[in-house]
Amino acid sequence: MLQREKSRTYRRGTAVNIILLCLTVIWLFFLFSNSLKTAADSSDDSGRLLSLLRDIFPGITDHLVRKAAHFVEFLLLGVLSSLTVLLRVKMKGGKLPSAAFPAFGWLTSFGLLSAIADETLQYFSPGRSPEVIDVVIDFAGFAAGTAAAAAVFCLVNRKK
């Protein structure tokens, strides 16, 4: 009976891990597709968001919306990819957080390379150019998402 329950839990964990991995990849492609938009299309997108946010925050600027979008998009990438890694480490029987530490080296590299790739893609988009500050903002968002996901994951699993 105990073995059957462990097997069922492992299969459920594997299914959740595959879903998280797929969501991470889909989100990464979404980010990259935004970077491939022309300057006019990107400006239209941020303009629509700006008009929605101005009702809540009257003094908000287009520049702030664009930079916040970078941060939030990569924060979500950090959350998704961290949860994918943490769940996989847990499924392999590793003790958290020490067993996840080596994986976070790879995760950090993934976040930085994703931010660099995202900005590099803008080089190929008409009217757009990559900016180093955006790589920094992207990576800061990724790091914040990773830290938040790791903290919540560890707290939830500590209680179990």
FIKOLZA-1660 file (N, C-alpha, C; in steps of 0.1 Angstrom, whole numbers, plus 5000, padded with zeros to 4 digits):
% residues 160
   i   px   py   pz ch aa at
   1 5008 4988 5000  A  M  N
   1 5000 5000 5000  A  M CA
   1 5009 5013 5000  A  M  C
   2 5019 5013 5008  A  L  N
   2 5028 5024 5009  A  L CA
   2 5035 5027 4996  A  L  C
   3 5040 5016 4990  A  Q  N
   3 5047 5017 4977  A  Q CA
   3 5037 5022 4966  A  Q  C
   4 5025 5018 4966  A  R  N
   4 5015 5023 4956  A  R CA
   4 5013 5038 4958  A  R  C
   5 5012 5043 4971  A  E  N
   5 5010 5057 4974  A  E CA
   5 5022 5065 4969  A  E  C
   6 5034 5060 4971  A  K  N
   6 5046 5067 4967  A  K CA
   6 5047 5068 4952  A  K  C
   7 5043 5057 4945  A  S  N
   7 5043 5057 4931  A  S CA
   7 5033 5067 4925  A  S  C
   8 5021 5068 4931  A  R  N
   8 5011 5077 4927  A  R CA
   8 5016 5092 4929  A  R  C
   9 5022 5094 4940  A  T  N
   9 5027 5108 4943  A  T CA
   9 5038 5111 4934  A  T  C
  10 5047 5102 4930  A  Y  N
  10 5057 5104 4921  A  Y CA
  10 5052 5108 4907  A  Y  C
  11 5042 5100 4902  A  R  N
  11 5036 5103 4889  A  R CA
  11 5029 5116 4889  A  R  C
  12 5022 5120 4900  A  R  N
  12 5016 5133 4901  A  R CA
  12 5026 5144 4900  A  R  C
  13 5037 5142 4908  A  G  N
  13 5048 5152 4908  A  G CA
  13 5055 5153 4894  A  G  C
  14 5056 5142 4887  A  T  N
  14 5062 5142 4874  A  T CA
  14 5053 5150 4864  A  T  C
  15 5040 5148 4865  A  A  N
  15 5030 5155 4857  A  A CA
  15 5031 5170 4859  A  A  C
  16 5031 5174 4872  A  V  N
  16 5032 5188 4875  A  V CA
  16 5045 5194 4870  A  V  C
  17 5056 5186 4872  A  N  N
  17 5069 5191 4867  A  N CA
  17 5069 5193 4852  A  N  C
  18 5063 5184 4845  A  I  N
  18 5062 5185 4830  A  I CA
  18 5053 5198 4826  A  I  C
  19 5043 5200 4833  A  I  N
  19 5034 5211 4831  A  I CA
  19 5042 5224 4834  A  I  C
  20 5049 5225 4845  A  L  N
  20 5057 5236 4848  A  L CA
  20 5068 5239 4838  A  L  C
  21 5074 5228 4833  A  L  N
  21 5085 5230 4823  A  L CA
  21 5078 5235 4810  A  L  C
  22 5067 5230 4806  A  C  N
  22 5060 5235 4794  A  C CA
  22 5056 5250 4796  A  C  C
  23 5051 5253 4807  A  L  N
  23 5047 5267 4810  A  L CA
  23 5059 5277 4809  A  L  C
  24 5071 5272 4814  A  T  N
  24 5083 5280 4814  A  T CA
  24 5087 5282 4800  A  T  C
  25 5087 5272 4791  A  V  N
  25 5091 5273 4777  A  V CA
  25 5082 5282 4770  A  V  C
  26 5069 5280 4772  A  I  N
  26 5059 5289 4765  A  I CA
  26 5061 5303 4769  A  I  C
  27 5063 5306 4782  A  W  N
  27 5065 5320 4787  A  W CA
  27 5078 5326 4781  A  W  C
  28 5088 5318 4780  A  L  N
  28 5101 5322 4774  A  L CA
  28 5098 5326 4759  A  L  C
  29 5091 5318 4752  A  F  N
  29 5088 5321 4738  A  F CA
  29 5079 5334 4737  A  F  C
  30 5070 5335 4746  A  F  N
  30 5062 5348 4747  A  F CA
  30 5071 5360 4749  A  F  C
  31 5080 5359 4758  A  L  N
  31 5090 5370 4760  A  L CA
  31 5098 5373 4747  A  L  C
  32 5103 5363 4741  A  F  N
  32 5111 5365 4729  A  F CA
  32 5102 5370 4717  A  F  C
  33 5090 5366 4717  A  S  N
  33 5081 5371 4706  A  S CA
  33 5078 5386 4708  A  S  C
  34 5077 5390 4721  A  N  N
  34 5076 5405 4723  A  N CA
  34 5088 5413 4719  A  N  C
  35 5099 5407 4720  A  S  N
  35 5112 5414 4716  A  S CA
  35 5113 5414 4701  A  S  C
  36 5106 5406 4694  A  L  N
  36 5107 5406 4679  A  L CA
  36 5096 5415 4673  A  L  C
  37 5088 5421 4681  A  K  N
  37 5078 5431 4676  A  K CA
  37 5085 5443 4671  A  K  C
  38 5079 5450 4662  A  T  N
  38 5085 5463 4657  A  T CA
  38 5083 5473 4668  A  T  C
  39 5090 5484 4666  A  A  N
  39 5089 5495 4676  A  A CA
  39 5074 5500 4677  A  A  C
  40 5068 5501 4665  A  A  N
  40 5054 5506 4665  A  A CA
  40 5045 5497 4673  A  A  C
  41 5046 5484 4670  A  D  N
  41 5037 5474 4677  A  D CA
  41 5040 5474 4692  A  D  C
  42 5053 5474 4696  A  S  N
  42 5056 5474 4710  A  S CA
  42 5051 5487 4717  A  S  C
  43 5052 5498 4710  A  S  N
  43 5046 5511 4715  A  S CA
  43 5031 5510 4717  A  S  C
  44 5024 5504 4707  A  D  N
  44 5010 5502 4708  A  D CA
  44 5006 5494 4720  A  D  C
  45 5014 5483 4723  A  D  N
  45 5011 5474 4734  A  D CA
  45 5013 5482 4747  A  D  C
  46 5024 5489 4748  A  S  N
  46 5026 5496 4761  A  S CA
  46 5017 5507 4763  A  S  C
  47 5012 5513 4752  A  G  N
  47 5002 5524 4752  A  G CA
  47 4989 5519 4757  A  G  C
  48 4985 5507 4753  A  R  N
  48 4972 5502 4758  A  R CA
  48 4973 5499 4773  A  R  C
  49 4985 5493 4777  A  L  N
  49 4987 5490 4792  A  L CA
  49 4987 5503 4800  A  L  C
  50 4994 5513 4794  A  L  N
  50 4995 5526 4801  A  L CA
  50 4981 5533 4803  A  L  C
  51 4973 5532 4793  A  S  N
  51 4959 5538 4794  A  S CA
  51 4951 5531 4805  A  S  C
  52 4953 5518 4807  A  L  N
  52 4946 5511 4817  A  L CA
  52 4952 5514 4831  A  L  C
  53 4965 5516 4832  A  L  N
  53 4972 5519 4845  A  L CA
  53 4970 5533 4849  A  L  C
  54 4968 5542 4840  A  R  N
  54 4966 5556 4843  A  R CA
  54 4954 5559 4851  A  R  C
  55 4944 5550 4850  A  D  N
  55 4932 5551 4858  A  D CA
  55 4935 5548 4873  A  D  C
  56 4944 5540 4875  A  I  N
  56 4948 5536 4889  A  I CA
  56 4959 5545 4894  A  I  C
  57 4969 5547 4885  A  F  N
  57 4981 5555 4889  A  F CA
  57 4982 5567 4879  A  F  C
  58 4976 5578 4882  A  P  N
  58 4975 5589 4873  A  P CA
  58 4989 5595 4868  A  P  C
  59 4999 5594 4876  A  G  N
  59 5012 5600 4872  A  G CA
  59 5021 5590 4865  A  G  C
  60 5017 5578 4862  A  I  N
  60 5026 5568 4856  A  I CA
  60 5030 5572 4842  A  I  C
  61 5043 5569 4838  A  T  N
  61 5048 5573 4825  A  T CA
  61 5050 5560 4817  A  T  C
  62 5051 5562 4804  A  D  N
  62 5054 5551 4794  A  D CA
  62 5067 5545 4798  A  D  C
  63 5077 5553 4801  A  H  N
  63 5090 5547 4804  A  H CA
  63 5089 5538 4816  A  H  C
  64 5082 5542 4827  A  L  N
  64 5080 5534 4839  A  L CA
  64 5073 5521 4835  A  L  C
  65 5062 5522 4827  A  V  N
  65 5055 5510 4823  A  V CA
  65 5064 5500 4816  A  V  C
  66 5072 5505 4807  A  R  N
  66 5081 5496 4799  A  R CA
  66 5091 5489 4808  A  R  C
  67 5097 5496 4817  A  K  N
  67 5107 5490 4826  A  K CA
  67 5100 5481 4836  A  K  C
  68 5089 5484 4841  A  A  N
  68 5082 5475 4850  A  A CA
  68 5077 5462 4843  A  A  C
  69 5074 5464 4830  A  A  N
  69 5070 5452 4822  A  A CA
  69 5082 5442 4821  A  A  C
  70 5094 5448 4819  A  H  N
  70 5106 5440 4818  A  H CA
  70 5107 5432 4831  A  H  C
  71 5106 5439 4842  A  F  N
  71 5108 5433 4855  A  F CA
  71 5098 5422 4858  A  F  C
  72 5085 5425 4856  A  V  N
  72 5074 5415 4859  A  V CA
  72 5075 5403 4850  A  V  C
  73 5078 5405 4837  A  E  N
  73 5079 5394 4827  A  E CA
  73 5089 5384 4832  A  E  C
  74 5101 5389 4836  A  F  N
  74 5112 5380 4840  A  F CA
  74 5110 5375 4854  A  F  C
  75 5102 5382 4862  A  L  N
  75 5099 5377 4876  A  L CA
  75 5091 5364 4874  A  L  C
  76 5081 5365 4865  A  L  N
  76 5073 5353 4862  A  L CA
  76 5081 5341 4856  A  L  C
  77 5091 5345 4848  A  L  N
  77 5100 5334 4843  A  L CA
  77 5108 5328 4854  A  L  C
  78 5113 5337 4863  A  G  N
  78 5120 5332 4875  A  G CA
  78 5112 5322 4884  A  G  C
  79 5099 5326 4886  A  V  N
  79 5090 5318 4894  A  V CA
  79 5088 5304 4887  A  V  C
  80 5084 5305 4875  A  L  N
  80 5082 5292 4868  A  L CA
  80 5094 5283 4867  A  L  C
  81 5105 5288 4863  A  S  N
  81 5117 5280 4862  A  S CA
  81 5122 5275 4875  A  S  C
  82 5121 5283 4886  A  S  N
  82 5125 5279 4899  A  S CA
  82 5116 5268 4904  A  S  C
  83 5103 5269 4903  A  L  N
  83 5094 5258 4907  A  L CA
  83 5097 5245 4900  A  L  C
  84 5100 5246 4887  A  T  N
  84 5103 5235 4879  A  T CA
  84 5115 5228 4885  A  T  C
  85 5126 5235 4888  A  V  N
  85 5138 5230 4893  A  V CA
  85 5136 5224 4907  A  V  C
  86 5129 5232 4916  A  L  N
  86 5127 5228 4930  A  L CA
  86 5119 5215 4931  A  L  C
  87 5108 5214 4923  A  L  N
  87 5100 5202 4923  A  L CA
  87 5108 5190 4918  A  L  C
  88 5116 5192 4908  A  R  N
  88 5125 5181 4903  A  R CA
  88 5134 5176 4914  A  R  C
  89 5141 5185 4920  A  V  N
  89 5150 5182 4931  A  V CA
  89 5143 5174 4942  A  V  C
  90 5132 5179 4946  A  K  N
  90 5124 5172 4956  A  K CA
  90 5120 5158 4952  A  K  C
  91 5116 5157 4940  A  M  N
  91 5112 5144 4935  A  M CA
  91 5123 5134 4935  A  M  C
  92 5135 5139 4933  A  K  N
  92 5147 5130 4933  A  K CA
  92 5152 5127 4947  A  K  C
  93 5144 5132 4957  A  G  N
  93 5147 5129 4971  A  G CA
  93 5157 5138 4978  A  G  C
  94 5161 5149 4971  A  G  N
  94 5170 5158 4977  A  G CA
  94 5164 5166 4988  A  G  C
  95 5173 5169 4998  A  K  N
  95 5168 5178 5009  A  K CA
  95 5169 5192 5005  A  K  C
  96 5159 5199 5007  A  L  N
  96 5158 5213 5004  A  L CA
  96 5163 5222 5016  A  L  C
  97 5170 5233 5014  A  P  N
  97 5174 5238 5001  A  P CA
  97 5188 5234 4997  A  P  C
  98 5195 5226 5005  A  S  N
  98 5209 5223 5002  A  S CA
  98 5210 5215 4989  A  S  C
  99 5201 5206 4986  A  A  N
  99 5202 5198 4973  A  A CA
  99 5199 5206 4961  A  A  C
 100 5192 5217 4963  A  A  N
 100 5188 5226 4952  A  A CA
 100 5199 5236 4948  A  A  C
 101 5209 5238 4957  A  F  N
 101 5219 5248 4955  A  F CA
 101 5227 5246 4942  A  F  C
 102 5232 5234 4938  A  P  N
 102 5238 5233 4925  A  P CA
 102 5229 5236 4914  A  P  C
 103 5217 5233 4915  A  A  N
 103 5207 5236 4904  A  A CA
 103 5205 5251 4902  A  A  C
 104 5207 5258 4913  A  F  N
 104 5205 5273 4912  A  F CA
 104 5216 5280 4904  A  F  C
 105 5228 5273 4903  A  G  N
 105 5238 5279 4895  A  G CA
 105 5234 5278 4880  A  G  C
 106 5228 5267 4876  A  W  N
 106 5223 5265 4863  A  W CA
 106 5211 5275 4860  A  W  C
 107 5203 5276 4870  A  L  N
 107 5191 5284 4869  A  L CA
 107 5195 5299 4868  A  L  C
 108 5205 5303 4875  A  T  N
 108 5210 5317 4874  A  T CA
 108 5216 5319 4860  A  T  C
 109 5223 5310 4855  A  S  N
 109 5228 5311 4841  A  S CA
 109 5217 5312 4831  A  S  C
 110 5207 5304 4833  A  F  N
 110 5195 5304 4824  A  F CA
 110 5189 5318 4824  A  F  C
 111 5187 5324 4836  A  G  N
 111 5181 5337 4837  A  G CA
 111 5189 5348 4830  A  G  C
 112 5202 5347 4832  A  L  N
 112 5210 5358 4826  A  L CA
 112 5211 5356 4811  A  L  C
 113 5212 5344 4806  A  L  N
 113 5213 5341 4792  A  L CA
 113 5199 5345 4785  A  L  C
 114 5188 5342 4792  A  S  N
 114 5175 5346 4787  A  S CA
 114 5174 5361 4786  A  S  C
 115 5178 5368 4796  A  A  N
 115 5178 5383 4795  A  A CA
 115 5186 5388 4784  A  A  C
 116 5198 5383 4782  A  I  N
 116 5207 5387 4771  A  I CA
 116 5201 5384 4758  A  I  C
 117 5196 5372 4756  A  A  N
 117 5189 5368 4744  A  A CA
 117 5177 5376 4741  A  A  C
 118 5169 5379 4751  A  D  N
 118 5158 5388 4749  A  D CA
 118 5161 5401 4743  A  D  C
 119 5171 5407 4749  A  E  N
 119 5176 5421 4744  A  E CA
 119 5182 5420 4731  A  E  C
 120 5190 5409 4728  A  T  N
 120 5197 5408 4715  A  T CA
 120 5187 5406 4704  A  T  C
 121 5176 5400 4707  A  L  N
 121 5165 5398 4696  A  L CA
 121 5160 5412 4692  A  L  C
 122 5160 5422 4700  A  Q  N
 122 5155 5435 4697  A  Q CA
 122 5164 5442 4686  A  Q  C
 123 5176 5437 4685  A  Y  N
 123 5185 5442 4675  A  Y CA
 123 5180 5439 4661  A  Y  C
 124 5172 5428 4659  A  F  N
 124 5167 5424 4647  A  F CA
 124 5153 5429 4644  A  F  C
 125 5147 5437 4653  A  S  N
 125 5134 5442 4652  A  S CA
 125 5135 5457 4647  A  S  C
 126 5127 5460 4636  A  P  N
 126 5128 5474 4631  A  P CA
 126 5124 5484 4641  A  P  C
 127 5133 5494 4642  A  G  N
 127 5130 5505 4651  A  G CA
 127 5134 5503 4666  A  G  C
 128 5139 5491 4669  A  R  N
 128 5143 5488 4683  A  R CA
 128 5158 5485 4684  A  R  C
 129 5162 5487 4697  A  S  N
 129 5176 5484 4699  A  S CA
 129 5178 5478 4713  A  S  C
 130 5188 5469 4715  A  P  N
 130 5190 5464 4728  A  P CA
 130 5196 5474 4738  A  P  C
 131 5193 5473 4751  A  E  N
 131 5198 5482 4761  A  E CA
 131 5203 5473 4772  A  E  C
 132 5215 5477 4777  A  V  N
 132 5221 5470 4788  A  V CA
 132 5213 5471 4801  A  V  C
 133 5207 5483 4803  A  I  N
 133 5199 5485 4815  A  I CA
 133 5187 5475 4815  A  I  C
 134 5182 5472 4804  A  D  N
 134 5170 5463 4803  A  D CA
 134 5175 5449 4807  A  D  C
 135 5187 5445 4803  A  V  N
 135 5193 5432 4807  A  V CA
 135 5193 5431 4823  A  V  C
 136 5198 5442 4828  A  V  N
 136 5199 5443 4843  A  V CA
 136 5185 5442 4850  A  V  C
 137 5175 5449 4844  A  I  N
 137 5162 5449 4849  A  I CA
 137 5156 5435 4848  A  I  C
 138 5158 5429 4836  A  D  N
 138 5153 5415 4834  A  D CA
 138 5159 5406 4844  A  D  C
 139 5172 5406 4846  A  F  N
 139 5178 5397 4855  A  F CA
 139 5174 5399 4869  A  F  C
 140 5172 5412 4873  A  A  N
 140 5167 5415 4886  A  A CA
 140 5153 5409 4889  A  A  C
 141 5145 5410 4878  A  G  N
 141 5131 5404 4879  A  G CA
 141 5132 5389 4881  A  G  C
 142 5141 5383 4873  A  F  N
 142 5143 5368 4873  A  F CA
 142 5148 5364 4887  A  F  C
 143 5158 5372 4893  A  A  N
 143 5163 5369 4906  A  A CA
 143 5152 5370 4917  A  A  C
 144 5144 5380 4916  A  A  N
 144 5133 5383 4925  A  A CA
 144 5123 5371 4925  A  A  C
 145 5120 5367 4912  A  G  N
 145 5110 5356 4911  A  G CA
 145 5116 5343 4916  A  G  C
 146 5129 5341 4914  A  T  N
 146 5135 5329 4919  A  T CA
 146 5135 5329 4934  A  T  C
 147 5139 5340 4940  A  A  N
 147 5139 5341 4955  A  A CA
 147 5125 5339 4961  A  A  C
 148 5115 5345 4955  A  A  N
 148 5102 5344 4960  A  A CA
 148 5097 5329 4959  A  A  C
 149 5099 5323 4947  A  A  N
 149 5095 5309 4945  A  A CA
 149 5102 5300 4955  A  A  C
 150 5115 5302 4957  A  A  N
 150 5123 5293 4966  A  A CA
 150 5118 5295 4980  A  A  C
 151 5115 5307 4984  A  A  N
 151 5111 5309 4998  A  A CA
 151 5097 5303 5000  A  A  C
 152 5088 5305 4991  A  V  N
 152 5075 5299 4993  A  V CA
 152 5075 5283 4992  A  V  C
 153 5083 5278 4983  A  F  N
 153 5085 5264 4981  A  F CA
 153 5090 5258 4994  A  F  C
 154 5100 5264 5000  A  C  N
 154 5107 5258 5012  A  C CA
 154 5097 5259 5024  A  C  C
 155 5090 5270 5025  A  L  N
 155 5080 5272 5036  A  L CA
 155 5069 5261 5035  A  L  C
 156 5064 5260 5023  A  V  N
 156 5053 5250 5021  A  V CA
 156 5058 5236 5024  A  V  C
 157 5070 5232 5020  A  N  N
 157 5075 5219 5022  A  N CA
 157 5081 5217 5036  A  N  C
 158 5084 5227 5043  A  R  N
 158 5088 5226 5057  A  R CA
 158 5077 5222 5066  A  R  C
 159 5065 5227 5063  A  K  N
 159 5053 5223 5071  A  K CA
 159 5048 5209 5069  A  K  C
 160 5052 5203 5057  A  K  N
 160 5048 5189 5054  A  K CA
 160 5058 5181 5061  A  K  C
% end
